Amino acid sequence: NIEVFDTDMTLIYILWDEVPGNNGGTVDVWRLLPQTVYTDFGEFQYNYDATNGDATIFLDAPSTFDFNDLAPGDLDNQTFRIVILPVDLASSSLLDITDYDSVMNLSGLTTQDIITIE
């Protein structure tokens, strides 16, 4: 039940990695889609499209790519975050959409604001 306006910007990030943090534990590494993956058998992209009514995340590749060659890790248990930015934030000169943490900070959002969908 999230209202999205035509002027809003929809961004989707994929959890790409978890790396050691400076204070112990791990830090999530988020990458903005589309994200290209290069393999021994070709390349594919995690990509998306969005409207003000829905968002679709999909794999995209050249017609010669055989998706049967993908490992389960490329397909299963992926984590994505969808961020909807109002037009006033989307047009901010401070916005770096490639940096998930920067987007969250500029938006004033925290992990408490994340709605989990499985």
Sequence and secondary structure as in RCSB ss.txt:
>XXXX:A:sequence
NIEVFDTDMTLIYILWDEVPGNNGGTVDVWRLLPQTVYTDFGEFQYNYDATNGDATIFLDAPSTFDFNDLAPGDL
DNQTFRIVILPVDLASSSLLDITDYDSVMNLSGLTTQDIITIE
>XXXX:A:secstr
     TT EEEEEEEEEEEE TTSSEEEEEEESSEEEEETTEEEEEEEEE SS EEEEEE  TT  GGGS HHHH
SS  EEEEEE HHHHT TT  TT HHHHHHHHT  GGG     
